Amino acid sequence: MILEELKNYLRTDSNEDDPLIERLAEIADSYIRNSVSNYDEKMKNSDFVKLSDMAKLAIVAELYENRNDTKQQDYSFTIRSIIEQLKWSY
C-alpha cells in the first residue's frame, strides 16, 4: 500500500506526518501478518488482499487518530471483525 493511499484515507495533505504514517503502516502490516496464519498463501486471493488492505487502512487510521491517547484500548469492533474474517474466511 502506498503512502498516498494512506494519506487520502486519513484525509491529510501534509508531508509532516509521512514518517509516522509509514511506521504505522508497517505496524498494521505486522499485526495482520501475525494474526493470520498462512498469510502469504492467502495473499494470492484477490478478495483476501482487498479485505487485508481495508484492515490496514483502518488500523493505521485508528493508531493515527488516537496517537495522543493516554489510556490503552483494544482495536475497534470493525478492525477485530475484519481480522477474524481474514483468519477464517479464506
N, CA, C and O atoms as a CHARMM CRD file, in Angstrom:
* protein
*
  360
    1    1 MET  N      0.84900  -1.17300   0.00000 PROA 1      0.00000
    2    1 MET  CA     0.00000   0.00000   0.00000 PROA 1      0.00000
    3    1 MET  C      0.89400   1.23500   0.00000 PROA 1      0.00000
    4    1 MET  O      1.86400   1.31500   0.75400 PROA 1      0.00000
    5    2 ILE  N      0.56200   2.17500  -0.83800 PROA 2      0.00000
    6    2 ILE  CA     1.42400   3.35000  -0.96700 PROA 2      0.00000
    7    2 ILE  C      0.98000   4.46400  -0.01500 PROA 2      0.00000
    8    2 ILE  O     -0.17200   4.53400   0.41400 PROA 2      0.00000
    9    3 LEU  N      1.92600   5.30800   0.28600 PROA 3      0.00000
   10    3 LEU  CA     1.71200   6.40100   1.23400 PROA 3      0.00000
   11    3 LEU  C      0.54000   7.28900   0.82200 PROA 3      0.00000
   12    3 LEU  O     -0.24200   7.71000   1.67400 PROA 3      0.00000
   13    4 GLU  N      0.41200   7.57400  -0.45600 PROA 4      0.00000
   14    4 GLU  CA    -0.66700   8.45700  -0.91500 PROA 4      0.00000
   15    4 GLU  C     -2.04900   7.86800  -0.62300 PROA 4      0.00000
   16    4 GLU  O     -2.97400   8.60700  -0.28900 PROA 4      0.00000
   17    5 GLU  N     -2.19800   6.55700  -0.74500 PROA 5      0.00000
   18    5 GLU  CA    -3.46900   5.90800  -0.40400 PROA 5      0.00000
   19    5 GLU  C     -3.78500   6.10000   1.07500 PROA 5      0.00000
   20    5 GLU  O     -4.91600   6.41000   1.44800 PROA 5      0.00000
   21    6 LEU  N     -2.77600   5.91200   1.90000 PROA 6      0.00000
   22    6 LEU  CA    -2.95900   6.07700   3.34100 PROA 6      0.00000
   23    6 LEU  C     -3.31800   7.51900   3.68400 PROA 6      0.00000
   24    6 LEU  O     -4.23100   7.76100   4.47300 PROA 6      0.00000
   25    7 LYS  N     -2.60800   8.46900   3.09800 PROA 7      0.00000
   26    7 LYS  CA    -2.87100   9.88200   3.37800 PROA 7      0.00000
   27    7 LYS  C     -4.26100  10.28100   2.89400 PROA 7      0.00000
   28    7 LYS  O     -4.93800  11.07600   3.54600 PROA 7      0.00000
   29    8 ASN  N     -4.68900   9.74600   1.77300 PROA 8      0.00000
   30    8 ASN  CA    -6.02700  10.02400   1.26400 PROA 8      0.00000
   31    8 ASN  C     -7.08200   9.49400   2.23500 PROA 8      0.00000
   32    8 ASN  O     -8.06300  10.18000   2.52400 PROA 8      0.00000
   33    9 TYR  N     -6.88400   8.28900   2.73200 PROA 9      0.00000
   34    9 TYR  CA    -7.81900   7.69400   3.68700 PROA 9      0.00000
   35    9 TYR  C     -7.85500   8.50100   4.98700 PROA 9      0.00000
   36    9 TYR  O     -8.91000   8.66400   5.59900 PROA 9      0.00000
   37   10 LEU  N     -6.69400   8.99800   5.39700 PROA 10     0.00000
   38   10 LEU  CA    -6.60000   9.79600   6.62200 PROA 10     0.00000
   39   10 LEU  C     -7.02700  11.24700   6.41300 PROA 10     0.00000
   40   10 LEU  O     -7.17700  12.00700   7.37000 PROA 10     0.00000
   41   11 ARG  N     -7.21700  11.61400   5.16300 PROA 11     0.00000
   42   11 ARG  CA    -7.58500  12.98600   4.78600 PROA 11     0.00000
   43   11 ARG  C     -6.55700  14.00300   5.27200 PROA 11     0.00000
   44   11 ARG  O     -6.88900  15.01400   5.88900 PROA 11     0.00000
   45   12 THR  N     -5.30500  13.69900   4.97200 PROA 12     0.00000
   46   12 THR  CA    -4.22700  14.62300   5.32200 PROA 12     0.00000
   47   12 THR  C     -3.38600  14.91300   4.09000 PROA 12     0.00000
   48   12 THR  O     -3.04100  14.00400   3.33500 PROA 12     0.00000
   49   13 ASP  N     -3.06200  16.17300   3.89200 PROA 13     0.00000
   50   13 ASP  CA    -2.23200  16.58700   2.76100 PROA 13     0.00000
   51   13 ASP  C     -0.80400  16.89400   3.19100 PROA 13     0.00000
   52   13 ASP  O      0.10900  16.93000   2.36600 PROA 13     0.00000
   53   14 SER  N     -0.62300  17.11100   4.46400 PROA 14     0.00000
   54   14 SER  CA     0.68100  17.49600   4.99000 PROA 14     0.00000
   55   14 SER  C      1.68800  16.36500   4.83400 PROA 14     0.00000
   56   14 SER  O      1.35000  15.18800   4.96000 PROA 14     0.00000
   57   15 ASN  N      2.93000  16.74600   4.55800 PROA 15     0.00000
   58   15 ASN  CA     4.01200  15.76400   4.48200 PROA 15     0.00000
   59   15 ASN  C      4.70500  15.58700   5.82900 PROA 15     0.00000
   60   15 ASN  O      5.56200  14.71700   5.98900 PROA 15     0.00000
   61   16 GLU  N      4.33000  16.40800   6.78100 PROA 16     0.00000
   62   16 GLU  CA     4.96900  16.40900   8.09400 PROA 16     0.00000
   63   16 GLU  C      4.86400  15.05600   8.80100 PROA 16     0.00000
   64   16 GLU  O      5.80600  14.62400   9.46500 PROA 16     0.00000
   65   17 ASP  N      3.71700  14.39300   8.65600 PROA 17     0.00000
   66   17 ASP  CA     3.49100  13.12600   9.35000 PROA 17     0.00000
   67   17 ASP  C      3.83100  11.89700   8.50600 PROA 17     0.00000
   68   17 ASP  O      3.54200  10.77300   8.91900 PROA 17     0.00000
   69   18 ASP  N      4.43200  12.08600   7.34400 PROA 18     0.00000
   70   18 ASP  CA     4.73800  10.95000   6.46100 PROA 18     0.00000
   71   18 ASP  C      5.53200   9.84600   7.15800 PROA 18     0.00000
   72   18 ASP  O      5.16800   8.67700   7.03700 PROA 18     0.00000
   73   19 PRO  N      6.60500  10.17500   7.88500 PROA 19     0.00000
   74   19 PRO  CA     7.34300   9.09500   8.56500 PROA 19     0.00000
   75   19 PRO  C      6.47100   8.33600   9.57700 PROA 19     0.00000
   76   19 PRO  O      6.57000   7.11400   9.69600 PROA 19     0.00000
   77   20 LEU  N      5.62900   9.06100  10.29300 PROA 20     0.00000
   78   20 LEU  CA     4.73100   8.42900  11.25400 PROA 20     0.00000
   79   20 LEU  C      3.73900   7.51300  10.53900 PROA 20     0.00000
   80   20 LEU  O      3.52500   6.37800  10.96400 PROA 20     0.00000
   81   21 ILE  N      3.14200   7.99400   9.47200 PROA 21     0.00000
   82   21 ILE  CA     2.15900   7.20100   8.72400 PROA 21     0.00000
   83   21 ILE  C      2.80500   5.94100   8.15100 PROA 21     0.00000
   84   21 ILE  O      2.20900   4.86500   8.18300 PROA 21     0.00000
   85   22 GLU  N      4.01200   6.07700   7.63400 PROA 22     0.00000
   86   22 GLU  CA     4.72000   4.90800   7.10100 PROA 22     0.00000
   87   22 GLU  C      5.00900   3.89900   8.20700 PROA 22     0.00000
   88   22 GLU  O      4.88600   2.69300   7.99300 PROA 22     0.00000
   89   23 ARG  N      5.38500   4.37400   9.36900 PROA 23     0.00000
   90   23 ARG  CA     5.65900   3.48200  10.50400 PROA 23     0.00000
   91   23 ARG  C      4.38100   2.79600  10.97300 PROA 23     0.00000
   92   23 ARG  O      4.39200   1.60500  11.28300 PROA 23     0.00000
   93   24 LEU  N      3.29000   3.53600  11.02500 PROA 24     0.00000
   94   24 LEU  CA     2.01500   2.94400  11.41600 PROA 24     0.00000
   95   24 LEU  C      1.57600   1.88300  10.40900 PROA 24     0.00000
   96   24 LEU  O      0.98600   0.87200  10.78900 PROA 24     0.00000
   97   25 ALA  N      1.85900   2.10800   9.13500 PROA 25     0.00000
   98   25 ALA  CA     1.53800   1.11500   8.10000 PROA 25     0.00000
   99   25 ALA  C      2.34100  -0.16200   8.31900 PROA 25     0.00000
  100   25 ALA  O      1.81900  -1.26300   8.14300 PROA 25     0.00000
  101   26 GLU  N      3.59700  -0.02100   8.69800 PROA 26     0.00000
  102   26 GLU  CA     4.42800  -1.19500   9.00000 PROA 26     0.00000
  103   26 GLU  C      3.86600  -1.95700  10.19900 PROA 26     0.00000
  104   26 GLU  O      3.82300  -3.18700  10.19900 PROA 26     0.00000
  105   27 ILE  N      3.44100  -1.22100  11.20600 PROA 27     0.00000
  106   27 ILE  CA     2.86000  -1.84600  12.39600 PROA 27     0.00000
  107   27 ILE  C      1.57100  -2.57700  12.03100 PROA 27     0.00000
  108   27 ILE  O      1.35000  -3.70800  12.46500 PROA 27     0.00000
  109   28 ALA  N      0.72600  -1.93200  11.23600 PROA 28     0.00000
  110   28 ALA  CA    -0.53300  -2.55600  10.81300 PROA 28     0.00000
  111   28 ALA  C     -0.27100  -3.82800  10.01500 PROA 28     0.00000
  112   28 ALA  O     -0.92300  -4.85000  10.22700 PROA 28     0.00000
  113   29 ASP  N      0.68200  -3.75800   9.10200 PROA 29     0.00000
  114   29 ASP  CA     1.02500  -4.92800   8.29300 PROA 29     0.00000
  115   29 ASP  C      1.51700  -6.06500   9.18300 PROA 29     0.00000
  116   29 ASP  O      1.11600  -7.21500   9.00500 PROA 29     0.00000
  117   30 SER  N      2.36600  -5.75100  10.11600 PROA 30     0.00000
  118   30 SER  CA     2.89400  -6.75400  11.03800 PROA 30     0.00000
  119   30 SER  C      1.77800  -7.35400  11.89200 PROA 30     0.00000
  120   30 SER  O      1.74900  -8.56300  12.11800 PROA 30     0.00000
  121   31 TYR  N      0.87900  -6.52600  12.35600 PROA 31     0.00000
  122   31 TYR  CA    -0.24000  -7.00300  13.17100 PROA 31     0.00000
  123   31 TYR  C     -1.08700  -8.00200  12.38900 PROA 31     0.00000
  124   31 TYR  O     -1.44800  -9.05900  12.90700 PROA 31     0.00000
  125   32 ILE  N     -1.39900  -7.66400  11.14500 PROA 32     0.00000
  126   32 ILE  CA    -2.21800  -8.55500  10.31900 PROA 32     0.00000
  127   32 ILE  C     -1.46400  -9.84700  10.02300 PROA 32     0.00000
  128   32 ILE  O     -2.02400 -10.93600  10.14700 PROA 32     0.00000
  129   33 ARG  N     -0.19900  -9.73100   9.63300 PROA 33     0.00000
  130   33 ARG  CA     0.60900 -10.92600   9.33400 PROA 33     0.00000
  131   33 ARG  C      0.68200 -11.87000  10.53200 PROA 33     0.00000
  132   33 ARG  O      0.59800 -13.08700  10.37300 PROA 33     0.00000
  133   34 ASN  N      0.83600 -11.31400  11.71700 PROA 34     0.00000
  134   34 ASN  CA     0.95800 -12.13100  12.92100 PROA 34     0.00000
  135   34 ASN  C     -0.38000 -12.68000  13.40800 PROA 34     0.00000
  136   34 ASN  O     -0.41600 -13.62600  14.19500 PROA 34     0.00000
  137   35 SER  N     -1.47200 -12.09000  12.94500 PROA 35     0.00000
  138   35 SER  CA    -2.80300 -12.53100  13.36300 PROA 35     0.00000
  139   35 SER  C     -3.37200 -13.62900  12.47400 PROA 35     0.00000
  140   35 SER  O     -4.22200 -14.40800  12.90500 PROA 35     0.00000
  141   36 VAL  N     -2.90100 -13.68800  11.23500 PROA 36     0.00000
  142   36 VAL  CA    -3.48200 -14.58700  10.23500 PROA 36     0.00000
  143   36 VAL  C     -2.46500 -15.64900   9.83600 PROA 36     0.00000
  144   36 VAL  O     -1.40000 -15.33300   9.30400 PROA 36     0.00000
  145   37 SER  N     -2.80000 -16.90500  10.09600 PROA 37     0.00000
  146   37 SER  CA    -1.89500 -17.97800   9.67800 PROA 37     0.00000
  147   37 SER  C     -1.95600 -18.13600   8.15500 PROA 37     0.00000
  148   37 SER  O     -2.97800 -17.85000   7.53100 PROA 37     0.00000
  149   38 ASN  N     -0.87200 -18.58500   7.58000 PROA 38     0.00000
  150   38 ASN  CA    -0.74700 -18.75600   6.12500 PROA 38     0.00000
  151   38 ASN  C     -1.00400 -17.45400   5.36500 PROA 38     0.00000
  152   38 ASN  O     -1.56600 -17.46400   4.27000 PROA 38     0.00000
  153   39 TYR  N     -0.59000 -16.34800   5.95200 PROA 39     0.00000
  154   39 TYR  CA    -0.84000 -15.02800   5.36800 PROA 39     0.00000
  155   39 TYR  C     -0.32100 -14.93700   3.93600 PROA 39     0.00000
  156   39 TYR  O     -1.04800 -14.49600   3.04600 PROA 39     0.00000
  157   40 ASP  N      0.91500 -15.34300   3.70400 PROA 40     0.00000
  158   40 ASP  CA     1.49700 -15.21800   2.36500 PROA 40     0.00000
  159   40 ASP  C      0.72000 -16.03100   1.33700 PROA 40     0.00000
  160   40 ASP  O      0.53500 -15.58500   0.20500 PROA 40     0.00000
  161   41 GLU  N      0.27200 -17.19700   1.71600 PROA 41     0.00000
  162   41 GLU  CA    -0.52200 -18.03500   0.80500 PROA 41     0.00000
  163   41 GLU  C     -1.88000 -17.38600   0.53100 PROA 41     0.00000
  164   41 GLU  O     -2.35500 -17.38200  -0.60500 PROA 41     0.00000
  165   42 LYS  N     -2.49300 -16.84400   1.56800 PROA 42     0.00000
  166   42 LYS  CA    -3.80300 -16.20900   1.42100 PROA 42     0.00000
  167   42 LYS  C     -3.73300 -14.93500   0.58300 PROA 42     0.00000
  168   42 LYS  O     -4.72400 -14.54000  -0.03100 PROA 42     0.00000
  169   43 MET  N     -2.56700 -14.29100   0.55600 PROA 43     0.00000
  170   43 MET  CA    -2.40500 -13.06200  -0.23200 PROA 43     0.00000
  171   43 MET  C     -2.51600 -13.32100  -1.73600 PROA 43     0.00000
  172   43 MET  O     -2.54500 -12.36800  -2.51500 PROA 43     0.00000
  173   44 LYS  N     -2.57900 -14.56100  -2.15300 PROA 44     0.00000
  174   44 LYS  CA    -2.77600 -14.89600  -3.56700 PROA 44     0.00000
  175   44 LYS  C     -4.24200 -14.74400  -3.97300 PROA 44     0.00000
  176   44 LYS  O     -4.56300 -14.75200  -5.16100 PROA 44     0.00000
  177   45 ASN  N     -5.12100 -14.60600  -2.99500 PROA 45     0.00000
  178   45 ASN  CA    -6.55000 -14.44900  -3.23400 PROA 45     0.00000
  179   45 ASN  C     -6.88600 -12.95600  -3.26900 PROA 45     0.00000
  180   45 ASN  O     -6.64900 -12.24500  -2.29200 PROA 45     0.00000
  181   46 SER  N     -7.43200 -12.48400  -4.37800 PROA 46     0.00000
  182   46 SER  CA    -7.68300 -11.04200  -4.54000 PROA 46     0.00000
  183   46 SER  C     -8.68400 -10.50100  -3.52300 PROA 46     0.00000
  184   46 SER  O     -8.55700  -9.35800  -3.08400 PROA 46     0.00000
  185   47 ASP  N     -9.67400 -11.30000  -3.14200 PROA 47     0.00000
  186   47 ASP  CA   -10.62900 -10.84200  -2.13100 PROA 47     0.00000
  187   47 ASP  C     -9.95600 -10.69300  -0.77000 PROA 47     0.00000
  188   47 ASP  O    -10.25500  -9.76400  -0.02000 PROA 47     0.00000
  189   48 PHE  N     -9.05700 -11.60200  -0.46200 PROA 48     0.00000
  190   48 PHE  CA    -8.29200 -11.50600   0.78200 PROA 48     0.00000
  191   48 PHE  C     -7.44800 -10.23400   0.78100 PROA 48     0.00000
  192   48 PHE  O     -7.38300  -9.52700   1.78700 PROA 48     0.00000
  193   49 VAL  N     -6.80700  -9.94600  -0.34300 PROA 49     0.00000
  194   49 VAL  CA    -5.95900  -8.75000  -0.45400 PROA 49     0.00000
  195   49 VAL  C     -6.78600  -7.48900  -0.20600 PROA 49     0.00000
  196   49 VAL  O     -6.35000  -6.59200   0.51500 PROA 49     0.00000
  197   50 LYS  N     -7.97000  -7.41900  -0.79700 PROA 50     0.00000
  198   50 LYS  CA    -8.83200  -6.24500  -0.61500 PROA 50     0.00000
  199   50 LYS  C     -9.21800  -6.06100   0.85200 PROA 50     0.00000
  200   50 LYS  O     -9.16300  -4.95300   1.38600 PROA 50     0.00000
  201   51 LEU  N     -9.60500  -7.15700   1.49000 PROA 51     0.00000
  202   51 LEU  CA   -10.00200  -7.07800   2.89400 PROA 51     0.00000
  203   51 LEU  C     -8.80300  -6.77100   3.78900 PROA 51     0.00000
  204   51 LEU  O     -8.92000  -6.03000   4.76500 PROA 51     0.00000
  205   52 SER  N     -7.66500  -7.33900   3.45200 PROA 52     0.00000
  206   52 SER  CA    -6.43400  -7.06300   4.19600 PROA 52     0.00000
  207   52 SER  C     -6.04800  -5.58700   4.07500 PROA 52     0.00000
  208   52 SER  O     -5.63600  -4.96600   5.05500 PROA 52     0.00000
  209   53 ASP  N     -6.18000  -5.03500   2.88200 PROA 53     0.00000
  210   53 ASP  CA    -5.88700  -3.61300   2.68000 PROA 53     0.00000
  211   53 ASP  C     -6.83100  -2.73400   3.49300 PROA 53     0.00000
  212   53 ASP  O     -6.41300  -1.72200   4.05600 PROA 53     0.00000
  213   54 MET  N     -8.11400  -3.12200   3.55600 PROA 54     0.00000
  214   54 MET  CA    -9.07300  -2.35200   4.34500 PROA 54     0.00000
  215   54 MET  C     -8.71500  -2.40800   5.81900 PROA 54     0.00000
  216   54 MET  O     -8.80400  -1.40200   6.52300 PROA 54     0.00000
  217   55 ALA  N     -8.31000  -3.57800   6.28600 PROA 55     0.00000
  218   55 ALA  CA    -7.88800  -3.70600   7.68700 PROA 55     0.00000
  219   55 ALA  C     -6.68400  -2.82100   7.95900 PROA 55     0.00000
  220   55 ALA  O     -6.60800  -2.15800   8.99200 PROA 55     0.00000
  221   56 LYS  N     -5.75000  -2.81700   7.03000 PROA 56     0.00000
  222   56 LYS  CA    -4.54600  -1.99700   7.19600 PROA 56     0.00000
  223   56 LYS  C     -4.91100  -0.51400   7.27300 PROA 56     0.00000
  224   56 LYS  O     -4.40500   0.20500   8.13400 PROA 56     0.00000
  225   57 LEU  N     -5.78300  -0.05600   6.38200 PROA 57     0.00000
  226   57 LEU  CA    -6.22400   1.34200   6.41500 PROA 57     0.00000
  227   57 LEU  C     -6.88700   1.67200   7.75300 PROA 57     0.00000
  228   57 LEU  O     -6.61100   2.71000   8.35400 PROA 57     0.00000
  229   58 ALA  N     -7.75500   0.78700   8.20500 PROA 58     0.00000
  230   58 ALA  CA    -8.48300   1.03300   9.45300 PROA 58     0.00000
  231   58 ALA  C     -7.54800   1.05800  10.65900 PROA 58     0.00000
  232   58 ALA  O     -7.70800   1.88600  11.55600 PROA 58     0.00000
  233   59 ILE  N     -6.57500   0.15300  10.67900 PROA 59     0.00000
  234   59 ILE  CA    -5.61900   0.12700  11.79300 PROA 59     0.00000
  235   59 ILE  C     -4.76600   1.38500  11.79100 PROA 59     0.00000
  236   59 ILE  O     -4.56500   2.00400  12.83600 PROA 59     0.00000
  237   60 VAL  N     -4.26700   1.76500  10.62900 PROA 60     0.00000
  238   60 VAL  CA    -3.45300   2.98300  10.53300 PROA 60     0.00000
  239   60 VAL  C     -4.27000   4.18600  10.98700 PROA 60     0.00000
  240   60 VAL  O     -3.77500   5.02100  11.74600 PROA 60     0.00000
  241   61 ALA  N     -5.51300   4.28300  10.53100 PROA 61     0.00000
  242   61 ALA  CA    -6.36100   5.41600  10.90800 PROA 61     0.00000
  243   61 ALA  C     -6.59100   5.45600  12.41300 PROA 61     0.00000
  244   61 ALA  O     -6.50900   6.51400  13.03600 PROA 61     0.00000
  245   62 GLU  N     -6.87800   4.30000  12.98700 PROA 62     0.00000
  246   62 GLU  CA    -7.13100   4.26400  14.43000 PROA 62     0.00000
  247   62 GLU  C     -5.88300   4.65400  15.22200 PROA 62     0.00000
  248   62 GLU  O     -5.96800   5.42800  16.17500 PROA 62     0.00000
  249   63 LEU  N     -4.74300   4.12600  14.83200 PROA 63     0.00000
  250   63 LEU  CA    -3.49500   4.47300  15.52200 PROA 63     0.00000
  251   63 LEU  C     -3.14800   5.95300  15.33100 PROA 63     0.00000
  252   63 LEU  O     -2.71200   6.61900  16.26900 PROA 63     0.00000
  253   64 TYR  N     -3.34200   6.45300  14.13000 PROA 64     0.00000
  254   64 TYR  CA    -3.01700   7.84500  13.81100 PROA 64     0.00000
  255   64 TYR  C     -3.92900   8.81200  14.57200 PROA 64     0.00000
  256   64 TYR  O     -3.46400   9.78700  15.16300 PROA 64     0.00000
  257   65 GLU  N     -5.21800   8.52800  14.54500 PROA 65     0.00000
  258   65 GLU  CA    -6.18300   9.43200  15.16700 PROA 65     0.00000
  259   65 GLU  C     -6.14100   9.38500  16.69300 PROA 65     0.00000
  260   65 GLU  O     -6.54100  10.34300  17.35500 PROA 65     0.00000
  261   66 ASN  N     -5.66300   8.29000  17.24500 PROA 66     0.00000
  262   66 ASN  CA    -5.62700   8.13800  18.70500 PROA 66     0.00000
  263   66 ASN  C     -4.20900   8.15900  19.25500 PROA 66     0.00000
  264   66 ASN  O     -3.95500   7.63600  20.34000 PROA 66     0.00000
  265   67 ARG  N     -3.30100   8.75100  18.52600 PROA 67     0.00000
  266   67 ARG  CA    -1.88500   8.69700  18.92300 PROA 67     0.00000
  267   67 ARG  C     -1.58400   9.45500  20.20800 PROA 67     0.00000
  268   67 ARG  O     -0.54800   9.21700  20.83000 PROA 67     0.00000
  269   68 ASN  N     -2.44800  10.34700  20.61200 PROA 68     0.00000
  270   68 ASN  CA    -2.21700  11.11400  21.83700 PROA 68     0.00000
  271   68 ASN  C     -2.98800  10.57900  23.03300 PROA 68     0.00000
  272   68 ASN  O     -2.90700  11.13800  24.12700 PROA 68     0.00000
  273   69 ASP  N     -3.74000   9.49200  22.83100 PROA 69     0.00000
  274   69 ASP  CA    -4.48800   8.90900  23.94800 PROA 69     0.00000
  275   69 ASP  C     -3.52600   8.34900  24.98700 PROA 69     0.00000
  276   69 ASP  O     -2.50100   7.75500  24.65200 PROA 69     0.00000
  277   70 THR  N     -3.86900   8.54600  26.22800 PROA 70     0.00000
  278   70 THR  CA    -3.01700   8.04700  27.31000 PROA 70     0.00000
  279   70 THR  C     -3.49000   6.70400  27.84300 PROA 70     0.00000
  280   70 THR  O     -2.73000   6.00100  28.50900 PROA 70     0.00000
  281   71 LYS  N     -4.73000   6.34300  27.56100 PROA 71     0.00000
  282   71 LYS  CA    -5.22600   5.05200  28.03900 PROA 71     0.00000
  283   71 LYS  C     -5.12100   4.00700  26.93100 PROA 71     0.00000
  284   71 LYS  O     -5.30800   4.30500  25.75200 PROA 71     0.00000
  285   72 GLN  N     -4.82200   2.79600  27.33300 PROA 72     0.00000
  286   72 GLN  CA    -4.68200   1.70300  26.38500 PROA 72     0.00000
  287   72 GLN  C     -6.05800   1.12100  26.09600 PROA 72     0.00000
  288   72 GLN  O     -6.86000   0.91200  27.00600 PROA 72     0.00000
  289   73 GLN  N     -6.32400   0.86100  24.81600 PROA 73     0.00000
  290   73 GLN  CA    -7.59700   0.26300  24.44800 PROA 73     0.00000
  291   73 GLN  C     -7.40400  -0.70400  23.29300 PROA 73     0.00000
  292   73 GLN  O     -6.41800  -0.63400  22.56000 PROA 73     0.00000
  293   74 ASP  N     -8.35800  -1.60400  23.14600 PROA 74     0.00000
  294   74 ASP  CA    -8.30400  -2.59000  22.07500 PROA 74     0.00000
  295   74 ASP  C     -8.73400  -1.92800  20.76700 PROA 74     0.00000
  296   74 ASP  O     -9.33000  -0.85100  20.76600 PROA 74     0.00000
  297   75 TYR  N     -8.42300  -2.59000  19.66200 PROA 75     0.00000
  298   75 TYR  CA    -8.87900  -2.08800  18.37000 PROA 75     0.00000
  299   75 TYR  C    -10.40300  -2.10800  18.32200 PROA 75     0.00000
  300   75 TYR  O    -11.04900  -2.83200  19.08000 PROA 75     0.00000
  301   76 SER  N    -10.96400  -1.31200  17.43100 PROA 76     0.00000
  302   76 SER  CA   -12.41000  -1.20600  17.29100 PROA 76     0.00000
  303   76 SER  C    -13.02900  -2.53700  16.86600 PROA 76     0.00000
  304   76 SER  O    -12.33800  -3.44100  16.39700 PROA 76     0.00000
  305   77 PHE  N    -14.32800  -2.63000  17.03900 PROA 77     0.00000
  306   77 PHE  CA   -15.05800  -3.82400  16.62600 PROA 77     0.00000
  307   77 PHE  C    -14.85700  -4.08500  15.14100 PROA 77     0.00000
  308   77 PHE  O    -14.69500  -5.23500  14.73300 PROA 77     0.00000
  309   78 THR  N    -14.86400  -3.04200  14.33500 PROA 78     0.00000
  310   78 THR  CA   -14.69400  -3.19300  12.88700 PROA 78     0.00000
  311   78 THR  C    -13.37300  -3.87100  12.56200 PROA 78     0.00000
  312   78 THR  O    -13.33800  -4.81700  11.77500 PROA 78     0.00000
  313   79 ILE  N    -12.30300  -3.40100  13.15200 PROA 79     0.00000
  314   79 ILE  CA   -10.98400  -3.98600  12.89000 PROA 79     0.00000
  315   79 ILE  C    -10.94200  -5.43100  13.37300 PROA 79     0.00000
  316   79 ILE  O    -10.46300  -6.30900  12.65600 PROA 79     0.00000
  317   80 ARG  N    -11.43200  -5.68000  14.56000 PROA 80     0.00000
  318   80 ARG  CA   -11.41700  -7.04900  15.08800 PROA 80     0.00000
  319   80 ARG  C    -12.25000  -7.98400  14.21800 PROA 80     0.00000
  320   80 ARG  O    -11.88000  -9.14000  14.01200 PROA 80     0.00000
  321   81 SER  N    -13.36800  -7.48800  13.71100 PROA 81     0.00000
  322   81 SER  CA   -14.22600  -8.28700  12.84300 PROA 81     0.00000
  323   81 SER  C    -13.52900  -8.62300  11.52100 PROA 81     0.00000
  324   81 SER  O    -13.59100  -9.76000  11.05500 PROA 81     0.00000
  325   82 ILE  N    -12.87500  -7.64400  10.93000 PROA 82     0.00000
  326   82 ILE  CA   -12.15300  -7.88100   9.67300 PROA 82     0.00000
  327   82 ILE  C    -11.02600  -8.88200   9.89000 PROA 82     0.00000
  328   82 ILE  O    -10.82300  -9.77400   9.06600 PROA 82     0.00000
  329   83 ILE  N    -10.29800  -8.74500  10.97800 PROA 83     0.00000
  330   83 ILE  CA    -9.20400  -9.68100  11.27100 PROA 83     0.00000
  331   83 ILE  C     -9.75400 -11.10100  11.41000 PROA 83     0.00000
  332   83 ILE  O     -9.15200 -12.04900  10.90700 PROA 83     0.00000
  333   84 GLU  N    -10.88300 -11.25100  12.08300 PROA 84     0.00000
  334   84 GLU  CA   -11.49200 -12.57800  12.21800 PROA 84     0.00000
  335   84 GLU  C    -11.88000 -13.14200  10.85300 PROA 84     0.00000
  336   84 GLU  O    -11.69700 -14.33200  10.59900 PROA 84     0.00000
  337   85 GLN  N    -12.40800 -12.30400   9.98400 PROA 85     0.00000
  338   85 GLN  CA   -12.74700 -12.76000   8.63300 PROA 85     0.00000
  339   85 GLN  C    -11.49600 -13.19300   7.87900 PROA 85     0.00000
  340   85 GLN  O    -11.50700 -14.20200   7.17500 PROA 85     0.00000
  341   86 LEU  N    -10.43000 -12.43600   8.02800 PROA 86     0.00000
  342   86 LEU  CA    -9.17600 -12.79700   7.36200 PROA 86     0.00000
  343   86 LEU  C     -8.64900 -14.12900   7.88300 PROA 86     0.00000
  344   86 LEU  O     -8.08300 -14.91800   7.12600 PROA 86     0.00000
  345   87 LYS  N     -8.83200 -14.37300   9.15500 PROA 87     0.00000
  346   87 LYS  CA    -8.35000 -15.62300   9.75600 PROA 87     0.00000
  347   87 LYS  C     -9.11000 -16.83800   9.23300 PROA 87     0.00000
  348   87 LYS  O     -8.50900 -17.87200   8.94000 PROA 87     0.00000
  349   88 TRP  N    -10.42800 -16.71200   9.11700 PROA 88     0.00000
  350   88 TRP  CA   -11.25700 -17.89500   8.92700 PROA 88     0.00000
  351   88 TRP  C    -11.97000 -17.99500   7.58500 PROA 88     0.00000
  352   88 TRP  O    -12.48600 -19.06700   7.26800 PROA 88     0.00000
  353   89 SER  N    -12.02400 -16.95500   6.79600 PROA 89     0.00000
  354   89 SER  CA   -12.83300 -16.99600   5.57000 PROA 89     0.00000
  355   89 SER  C    -12.06900 -17.37000   4.31400 PROA 89     0.00000
  356   89 SER  O    -12.68300 -17.58500   3.26900 PROA 89     0.00000
  357   90 TYR  N    -10.76300 -17.45300   4.38600 PROA 90     0.00000
  358   90 TYR  CA   -10.00300 -17.71200   3.15800 PROA 90     0.00000
  359   90 TYR  C     -9.08300 -18.88600   3.33300 PROA 90     0.00000
  360   90 TYR  O     -8.36500 -19.25100   2.40200 PROA 90     0.00000
